[in-house]
Amino acid sequence: MNPTLVQFFRCPACRAEVELWDVREERDGEVVEGTIACQTCGVTYLVQARVPILLPPGRRAVDDFATLLALESQHVGFAEGIRRLADGEIEYPIHDPYGRPVTPSEASEARYRETEAFWDTFSRNRLVQQQMNAIDQHWDAVEEMWLRAEVNLADSILDVRTAWGGTFHRLLERGPQDALVVALDTAFLNLKIAHGRCEREELTHGSFVVGDIAVPPFAPALFESVVSWFGLGSQPRFHAALDGVERVLAPGHAFAAAWTPSMYDDMEGLAGVDVLQRLAARLDIPLDLDDALRVAEQAGFEEVEVTPVGPIYVLSGRAPLGGPSPHEQDA
């Protein structure tokens, strides 16, 4: 982590400014291991394997939805796990007030993901190849998303729920070279894959932050463009996520999110329609485009629209002009 990034961070617990409190390991001007502290509320956050972990206290640095489904599938089967999650029998998101956001084994895995041995295996993975091929096949949707978010005009860009970085490294290739470009995801190990991919391609001007857009760890109105490729819309807590985007997006600037609202199709035969409806309601996952449009308008965005690009839809909107937003006033 570049130490200068700390000026852009805010405490997820109380939204106050934070500071770099302790540097335990440094390399080539970057913080490898250290601590970020909030002097207002006293919460501390780790810098692990060069990535700041700015999640609310008690949160695990994982993809909560995928992790819970995987754990429940092992114990009770996928269909029953979906039902338990839908009916509120499982806490969401994962919360452990006494746990660590990253376990020692995950920290060790993060360092392994920086090695050639990992990349030799990862690049041959069939699922990875399928996902990269899908991005190539739908590249017109990626470009439409960037066009709607006006990334080429922005001095600061946030990529939400970056995951493995399938489009993030291309954003660094094709976007403004002197812009602040940040990848945000709750899943530490997924973000380390994106980090490693960019380093292998010598795209070193991107920054990586573990955090939740629903509780954004950034200063209000910091970014002039926000994009998300199959992150917003396809993941839980849609209302809170769009509220978070509105908080960090500068007035008059645009966001765009590409996804396909296909939860019913993706889980067909694995759970009943009634269970999926309860799951969507509990976890706040939009089931159709009208729902997504309505939520974006409720969040305060203007010029909200959906643009179809083949089977993919691009939801876009613009933060309003005319004084500070309600989120800025609360900060």
Residue, then its C-alpha position, 0 to 999 in steps of 0.5 A: m500500500n502506498p502510504t499516501l493513500v491513507q489521506f483518502f480513507r475514512c473509518p468504516a466504524c465512525r467515518a472519521e479520518v484515519e492515520l498510518w499508525d504502525v509500519r511493521e514491514e516496508r518494501d520499495g516505499e510500500v507498506v507491506e504489513g502495518t496498522i491503520a488507526c482511527q483516533t476518534c473511535g479507537v478502531t484499528y485496521l490491518v495492512q496485510a500483504r500490501v493491502p489495507i483491510l478496512l472492513p467494519p469491526g468483526r467482519r471477515a475479509v471474504d465474500d460473505f455470500a459465497t462463503l456461507l453457501a459453501l459452508e452450509s452446503q458442506h453441512v446440510g446441502f446446498a438447497e437447505g443452506i439456501r433455505r436457512l439463509a433465506d429464512g434468517e437462520i444464518e447471520y449475514p454478513i458473517h460477523d465475529p466480534y472476537g475474530r480476525p478479518v484475515t486468518p494466519s492461513e489466509a495471510s500465508e495464502a496471500r503471499y503464495r498468490e504472489t508467486e509464479a507457482f500460483w500463477d502457473t496453476f491459476s492461469r490453467n484453471r478452466l473456470v478462470q479461462q471461461q470467465m476471461n473468455a466471457i469478458d472477451q465475448h462481451w467486451d462491448a458491454v464492458e466498454e458501454m459500462w466505462l462509457r456510461a461512467e465516463v472513466n476517460l474523463a475522470d481523475s479518480i475511479l473506483d472499481v466496486r467488487t473487483a473480485w479476480g480483476g477480470t476487467f480491472h487490469r484492462l481499466l488500468e491499461r486503457g483508462p487515464q494513466d495519471a488517475l487514482v484508480v482503486a479496486l474495492d472488494t470484501a474478499f482479501l484473497n480474491l483481491k490478491i489475485a487481481h493485485g498479482r495479475c496487475e503486477r505481472e502485467e506491470l500495471t502498477h498505478g492501481s490501488f487495492v483496498v479490502g472494504d465494503i461499498a455498503v460501508p465505504p472506507f473513503a472520503p465523501a465525494l472522492f471519486e469522479s467515476v464508479v464502475s462495477w462488473f457483475g458486482l453491484g446488482s448480482q450481490p446482496r445489500f443492493h440498497a446499501a451498496l448504491d447508498g455507498v456509491e452515492r456517498v463516495l461519488a462526486p456531485g455531477h459524476a456518473f456510475a455504471a454497473a453491468w450485470t444480468p439479473s438471473m438469480y432464478d436461472d442460476m439456481e434453477g433446480l437447486a432451490g424453489v422459487d418461493v425460497l429464492q424470493r425470500l432469499a432476495a427479499r432478506l439479502d436485498i438482491p434485485l430480481d429485475l431491472d425495474d427493481a434496480l432502477r427504482v433503488a437507484e432513484q431512491a438513492g438519489f441518482e439522476e439520469v438513471e437508465v438501463t442499457p441492454v448490451g446483448p444479454i448484459y444490462v448496464l445500469s447507470g446514473r449521475a450524482p446530483l449537483g447543487g450542494p452537499s448530499p445528505h451523506e456528506q452532511d452526515a460525515 
